[in-house]
Amino acid sequence: MKRSRVRERERLRAPVETTDPAALAAYAGELRPVVANLRALAEDATTAPSQRVHARAFLRREILRGIRELEARIDAAAPAPSPAS
């Protein structure tokens, strides 16, 4: 695996401070391009086949990649489970 891919994974999984409004706003700002890209891919995927810009396989792969990125970012923002008492 390339170093840049490792750095990217670490960046996606970096903890998010959800109690700090500024940090949370910055985090939401980082999610907006991911969601915008997913929206564009989904819109292309749902157009008539003759009007699609990308092939179905590409659209499927990129949509799934975007969903995995969102899941990783949500997991990073989720509070750590408290130890059982």
Secondary structure, 3 states (H helix, E strand, C coil): CCHHHHHHHHHHCCCCCCCCHHHHHHHHHHHHHHHHHHHHHHHHHCCCHHHCCCCHHHHHHHHHHHHHHHHHHHHHHCCCCCCCC
